[in-house]
Amino acid sequence: MANRLRLTILSVACCQPQTAVHDKRYIELIRQVLAETGLEADIDLVTATEAQMSIHYFFIGEILPLFKKYGPAVAPALFVNERLTLFGGVPTAERLKEVLMKAASEPPSEL
């Protein structure tokens, strides 16, 4: 049986509202892939501002070096089980499916 995944999408729509359309597309794609694969996941969309203000999103610090180098182009970014997995746009359905299937097959992380 696959593990229930924890998916967190990092958005920059707080600072660049025009990018919210990509966040919506990402969530729709995730739901589509989950339906196709039968995987289960909790999906959380968090803005960069919200992530900086909350200790709950400590793991998002992993993207800071990329953010400093490339700026908001790294968003949206996907964290799977609190690990940076994809960044820099919305992936193809095939790539997302590959990433989620791999994550679901890994042993649960110890928190």
N, C-alpha and C positions, 0 to 999 in steps of 0.2 A: 504494500500500500504506500502511496506517495505521501510525503509530508505536506502539510498545509503551509503554503508559502506566505511570507510577509513581503509585500511589494510596496515600495515607497518611491513615488515620482517626485523629483525635485524640480520645481517650476520657478521661473523668473518673471512670471506674470505680475508679481507685486510691483516690479520696477519697469516692466515692459508689457503692458496689458495686451498688446497685439499678439503676444506669443501664447495667450490662453487657448487659442484655437488648436495649437499643437498638443497641449495638455489634454484637451477633450478627445482629440484623435487618438492619443496614446491610450487613454483609459478605454475607449471603444475597442481598440485593437487588443488590449489585454483581455477584455471580457470575451472577445471573439475567440482568442487562442485558448482561454480557459474552457470555454464551451466545447471547442473542438477536441481538446485533449482530455477533458474530464478532471483536470487538476483543480484544486481548491486553493484560494488565496484571499488574504485580506489586502485591500488596496487602499493606500493612503496617498493623497496629493498634498504636498507641503511646499509652501513658497520659501524662497531663500531667506526672506526676512523672518518668517515664522521659525525656520530651522535655526537661525542664529539666536533667536530669543528663547529657545526651549532646550533644556538639557535632554529631553526625551529623544531628540534627533542628533545626539552626539556623533553618531556614525557618519553623518553627512560631511563632517570635517575631512573625510577621505578625499573629497573632490576639490578641496581648497587649492592645492597646487595647480590643478588643471584650470580652475576658475581664475587664478591669478595670471596664468599664462595666456589663456584663450578668452577670458571674460564670459559673458552670458551665452556664448556659442556652445558651451558644454551642456546647456539645458535644452530640452528636458533630459534629465538623467534618471536612470532606474537603479534602485538599490534592491537587491533580492536578499532577503534574510539579513539585512543590515550590511550588505557588501555591495560596493559599487560594481555594477555589472555592465551597463550600457550608458553611453552619454553622447551628446551632440546631435540630438534629433530623434525622430520616431523611426524605429527599425522596421524592417520588413516583417511580415507575419512569420515567414520561415525562420528568420533569425531569432525572433522573440520566442517562438515555439522551441527552438533548439536550446536556448538559454534556460527557459523555464523547466523543460524536461530534465535537463542536466541538474538543475538546482533541486528538483523534486526527488531525484534519485540519490542525492547525497545524504549522509546521516545528519540528523538535526544538530544544529550548533548548540553548544552549551553556553548559556548566558550567565 
